Structures are given as structure tokens and as C-alpha cells.
Amino acid sequence: MAVKERQNETSFDEIEWNVENEIQLFFAMNGHKPVGINKYFHMVCIWEKFRAAIHKDVPLKIIWDHLESMYDLVSLDDMEGLPFPGHEIDFSLPETEFIGKPRKKEELEIKLKDQRDKYKEIKKEKDIKESFKKDSMLRDFKGIKDVEKKKEEMKKNVKEIEMKKDKFKDMKETRKEYKSSKGRSKGKEQKRVVFYIWF
């Protein structure tokens, strides 16, 4: 009852199918076919574009009716193919799985045991491979550590050599200063001696 009242309350604009409106409908249909499996989705797109073009609120029924007056939509709908294969095939499981003698409990246990053994072997192989990878990675890592230690030792040796060079230079400089100061003091003494001789 409420639905009927709503339909009566909503008023749609009457539309006159003149050349302009038909051209707008034609433009709205560009890229959309109101036939086939998705005809209702395409029709909603056509309706939205058409309403926006003519600036009127038009019900879908009027557009459907006008298109049916121009085209045979039923035969066009039948001609439209499906985008996926439409033939049906009955599903059936292979009979070889179900026909035959029932399996014995012992055979099943033997198969399970074989499968467990295979699984254990595969797991052992994986563990061996992983341990080998870990060992090789550790060796590589230890090798890297050794190289780093050697580099640090080389740096220490270079620093020690530089320190020894600096000490040696300092010793040379102090010797030179000592010799030069010794030479200066001898020169003064000689002058004094000479000075004393003249007077």
C-alpha cells in the first residue's frame, strides 16, 4: 500500500519524443546496449545519461516503451550471445574410484606407514640441507669477522708505527735543540775568553 502511495506521490515529467529528445537518447545509448545478459545495467546507464541531457526526471518505463516501439528488443535479446559457454554438462565422478573391491585395513595401514616414512626422509633431507646452509653462512660470517679483525689489527699496527715515527721525530728535534744550544754556549764561552784576553 505504501509503495503505491509513493508511486502516486512521485510525479515524473511528461516527455515528448521529438527529434532533439531522440538524438539525446541516441547519444545516451552510445556504448550501451539494452540487450543481452547485462541489459538492465546498461539501461540504467542510458537512463542516467538521458536524464542529465534533457534535465527532466523520466521513468525507465517510458524509455523501455520507446525503444520497444523502435526496435524488436525480444529478438535482439535472443540474438545476443552469452559471454561464456552456455551448454550444460552433467557432473560425474570417475567410476574406477568407486567400483572395485573394498580396501583392507591392513593395506591402508601399510600405505600410511610408507607415506610417513617418505615424509620423514624428506624432512631429514630438508634438515640436512638447512644445516648445511646454516654452517656455510656461519663460515662466511666467521670469515667476515676474521677479515674485520685483521683490518683492525692492521689499523692498530699503522697507528703504532705512526706513533713511533712521531717519537723518533721528537727525539731528533730534541737532539738538534740540544746540539744547537750546546753550540751556542761554546760560542759564548769562546767570546768571553777572547774578550778577557783583549782586556
CYANA upper distance limits for C-alpha pairs under 8 A (distance plus 0.5 A):
  1 MET  CA      5 GLU  CA      6.90
  2 ALA  CA      6 ARG  CA      6.70
  3 VAL  CA      7 GLN  CA      6.76
  4 LYS  CA      8 ASN  CA      6.74
  5 GLU  CA      9 GLU  CA      6.57
  6 ARG  CA     10 THR  CA      6.66
  7 GLN  CA     11 SER  CA      8.36
 12 PHE  CA     57 ASP  CA      6.24
 12 PHE  CA     58 VAL  CA      6.33
 12 PHE  CA     59 PRO  CA      7.19
 13 ASP  CA     56 LYS  CA      6.88
 13 ASP  CA     57 ASP  CA      6.35
 13 ASP  CA     58 VAL  CA      6.60
 14 GLU  CA     58 VAL  CA      7.97
 15 ILE  CA     58 VAL  CA      7.96
 16 GLU  CA     21 ASN  CA      8.06
 17 TRP  CA     21 ASN  CA      6.23
 17 TRP  CA     22 GLU  CA      6.76
 18 ASN  CA     22 GLU  CA      6.77
 19 VAL  CA     23 ILE  CA      6.59
 20 GLU  CA     24 GLN  CA      6.75
 21 ASN  CA     25 LEU  CA      6.65
 21 ASN  CA     54 ILE  CA      7.73
 22 GLU  CA     26 PHE  CA      6.59
 23 ILE  CA     27 PHE  CA      6.73
 24 GLN  CA     28 ALA  CA      6.60
 24 GLN  CA     50 PHE  CA      6.73
 24 GLN  CA     53 ALA  CA      7.02
 24 GLN  CA     54 ILE  CA      7.88
 25 LEU  CA     29 MET  CA      6.68
 25 LEU  CA     46 ILE  CA      8.04
 25 LEU  CA     50 PHE  CA      6.24
 26 PHE  CA     30 ASN  CA      7.12
 28 ALA  CA     32 HIS  CA      8.40
 28 ALA  CA     45 CYS  CA      8.35
 28 ALA  CA     46 ILE  CA      5.53
 28 ALA  CA     47 TRP  CA      8.03
 28 ALA  CA     49 LYS  CA      5.72
 28 ALA  CA     50 PHE  CA      5.96
 29 MET  CA     33 LYS  CA      7.27
 29 MET  CA     46 ILE  CA      5.98
 32 HIS  CA     42 HIS  CA      5.83
 32 HIS  CA     43 MET  CA      7.99
 32 HIS  CA     45 CYS  CA      8.01
 32 HIS  CA     46 ILE  CA      7.43
 33 LYS  CA     39 LYS  CA      7.04
 33 LYS  CA     42 HIS  CA      6.63
 33 LYS  CA     43 MET  CA      8.08
 34 PRO  CA     38 ASN  CA      8.14
 34 PRO  CA     39 LYS  CA      4.82
 34 PRO  CA     40 TYR  CA      7.26
 34 PRO  CA     42 HIS  CA      6.16
 34 PRO  CA     43 MET  CA      5.96
 35 VAL  CA     39 LYS  CA      5.11
 35 VAL  CA     73 LEU  CA      7.39
 35 VAL  CA     76 LEU  CA      7.03
 35 VAL  CA     77 ASP  CA      5.45
 35 VAL  CA     80 GLU  CA      7.52
 36 GLY  CA     77 ASP  CA      5.73
 36 GLY  CA     78 ASP  CA      8.22
 36 GLY  CA     80 GLU  CA      5.88
 36 GLY  CA     81 GLY  CA      7.69
 36 GLY  CA     82 LEU  CA      7.94
 37 ILE  CA     82 LEU  CA      7.52
 38 ASN  CA     42 HIS  CA      6.86
 39 LYS  CA     43 MET  CA      6.49
 40 TYR  CA     44 VAL  CA      6.79
 41 PHE  CA     45 CYS  CA      7.07
 42 HIS  CA     46 ILE  CA      6.76
 43 MET  CA     47 TRP  CA      6.51
 44 VAL  CA     48 GLU  CA      6.69
 44 VAL  CA     60 LEU  CA      8.45
 45 CYS  CA     49 LYS  CA      6.78
 46 ILE  CA     50 PHE  CA      6.50
 47 TRP  CA     51 ARG  CA      6.53
 47 TRP  CA     58 VAL  CA      8.45
 47 TRP  CA     60 LEU  CA      7.09
 47 TRP  CA     63 ILE  CA      8.05
 48 GLU  CA     52 ALA  CA      6.71
 49 LYS  CA     53 ALA  CA      6.65
 50 PHE  CA     54 ILE  CA      6.83
 51 ARG  CA     55 HIS  CA      6.13
 51 ARG  CA     56 LYS  CA      6.07
 51 ARG  CA     57 ASP  CA      6.49
 51 ARG  CA     58 VAL  CA      6.97
 52 ALA  CA     56 LYS  CA      7.85
 58 VAL  CA     62 ILE  CA      7.69
 58 VAL  CA     63 ILE  CA      8.48
 59 PRO  CA     63 ILE  CA      7.70
 60 LEU  CA     64 TRP  CA      6.74
 61 LYS  CA     65 ASP  CA      6.51
 62 ILE  CA     66 HIS  CA      6.64
 63 ILE  CA     67 LEU  CA      6.66
 64 TRP  CA     68 GLU  CA      6.64
 65 ASP  CA     69 SER  CA      6.74
 66 HIS  CA     70 MET  CA      6.98
 67 LEU  CA     71 TYR  CA      6.35
 67 LEU  CA     73 LEU  CA      8.20
 68 GLU  CA     72 ASP  CA      6.46
 68 GLU  CA     73 LEU  CA      6.51
 72 ASP  CA     76 LEU  CA      6.86
 73 LEU  CA     77 ASP  CA      6.36
 74 VAL  CA     78 ASP  CA      6.83
 75 SER  CA     79 MET  CA      6.68
 76 LEU  CA     80 GLU  CA      6.76
 82 LEU  CA     86 GLY  CA      7.34
 94 PRO  CA     98 PHE  CA      8.11
 95 GLU  CA     99 ILE  CA      6.36
 96 THR  CA    100 GLY  CA      7.69
103 ARG  CA    107 GLU  CA      7.31
103 ARG  CA    108 LEU  CA      7.69
104 LYS  CA    108 LEU  CA      7.06
105 LYS  CA    109 GLU  CA      6.78
106 GLU  CA    110 ILE  CA      6.67
107 GLU  CA    111 LYS  CA      6.71
108 LEU  CA    112 LEU  CA      6.62
109 GLU  CA    113 LYS  CA      6.59
110 ILE  CA    114 ASP  CA      6.66
111 LYS  CA    115 GLN  CA      6.61
112 LEU  CA    116 ARG  CA      6.65
113 LYS  CA    117 ASP  CA      6.66
114 ASP  CA    118 LYS  CA      6.67
115 GLN  CA    119 TYR  CA      6.59
116 ARG  CA    120 LYS  CA      6.63
117 ASP  CA    121 GLU  CA      6.72
118 LYS  CA    122 ILE  CA      6.65
119 TYR  CA    123 LYS  CA      6.58
120 LYS  CA    124 LYS  CA      6.60
121 GLU  CA    125 GLU  CA      6.73
122 ILE  CA    126 LYS  CA      6.72
123 LYS  CA    127 ASP  CA      6.60
124 LYS  CA    128 ILE  CA      6.60
125 GLU  CA    129 LYS  CA      6.65
126 LYS  CA    130 GLU  CA      6.54
127 ASP  CA    131 SER  CA      6.52
128 ILE  CA    132 PHE  CA      6.59
129 LYS  CA    133 LYS  CA      6.66
130 GLU  CA    134 LYS  CA      6.59
131 SER  CA    135 ASP  CA      6.53
132 PHE  CA    136 SER  CA      6.61
133 LYS  CA    137 MET  CA      6.55
134 LYS  CA    138 LEU  CA      6.55
135 ASP  CA    139 ARG  CA      6.58
136 SER  CA    140 ASP  CA      6.58
137 MET  CA    141 PHE  CA      6.48
138 LEU  CA    142 LYS  CA      6.42
139 ARG  CA    143 GLY  CA      6.46
140 ASP  CA    144 ILE  CA      6.68
141 PHE  CA    145 LYS  CA      6.73
142 LYS  CA    146 ASP  CA      6.60
143 GLY  CA    147 VAL  CA      6.72
144 ILE  CA    148 GLU  CA      6.68
145 LYS  CA    149 LYS  CA      6.61
146 ASP  CA    150 LYS  CA      6.65
147 VAL  CA    151 LYS  CA      6.68
148 GLU  CA    152 GLU  CA      6.72
149 LYS  CA    153 GLU  CA      6.66
150 LYS  CA    154 MET  CA      6.59
151 LYS  CA    155 LYS  CA      6.71
152 GLU  CA    156 LYS  CA      6.73
153 GLU  CA    157 ASN  CA      6.64
154 MET  CA    158 VAL  CA      6.61
155 LYS  CA    159 LYS  CA      6.66
156 LYS  CA    160 GLU  CA      6.66
157 ASN  CA    161 ILE  CA      6.65
158 VAL  CA    162 GLU  CA      6.67
159 LYS  CA    163 MET  CA      6.61
160 GLU  CA    164 LYS  CA      6.65
161 ILE  CA    165 LYS  CA      6.64
162 GLU  CA    166 ASP  CA      6.68
163 MET  CA    167 LYS  CA      6.70
164 LYS  CA    168 PHE  CA      6.56
165 LYS  CA    169 LYS  CA      6.62
166 ASP  CA    170 ASP  CA      6.64
167 LYS  CA    171 MET  CA      6.64
168 PHE  CA    172 LYS  CA      6.70
169 LYS  CA    173 GLU  CA      6.63
170 ASP  CA    174 THR  CA      6.64
171 MET  CA    175 ARG  CA      6.63
172 LYS  CA    176 LYS  CA      6.63
173 GLU  CA    177 GLU  CA      6.59
174 THR  CA    178 TYR  CA      6.46
175 ARG  CA    179 LYS  CA      6.47
176 LYS  CA    180 SER  CA      6.39
177 GLU  CA    181 SER  CA      6.36
178 TYR  CA    182 LYS  CA      6.42
179 LYS  CA    183 GLY  CA      6.47
180 SER  CA    184 ARG  CA      6.66
181 SER  CA    185 SER  CA      6.75
182 LYS  CA    186 LYS  CA      6.84
183 GLY  CA    187 GLY  CA      6.81
184 ARG  CA    188 LYS  CA      6.87
185 SER  CA    189 GLU  CA      6.76
186 LYS  CA    190 GLN  CA      6.65
187 GLY  CA    191 LYS  CA      6.73
188 LYS  CA    192 ARG  CA      6.60
189 GLU  CA    193 VAL  CA      6.61
190 GLN  CA    194 VAL  CA      6.61
191 LYS  CA    195 PHE  CA      6.33
192 ARG  CA    196 TYR  CA      6.51
193 VAL  CA    197 ILE  CA      6.76
194 VAL  CA    198 TRP  CA      6.98
195 PHE  CA    199 PHE  CA      7.18
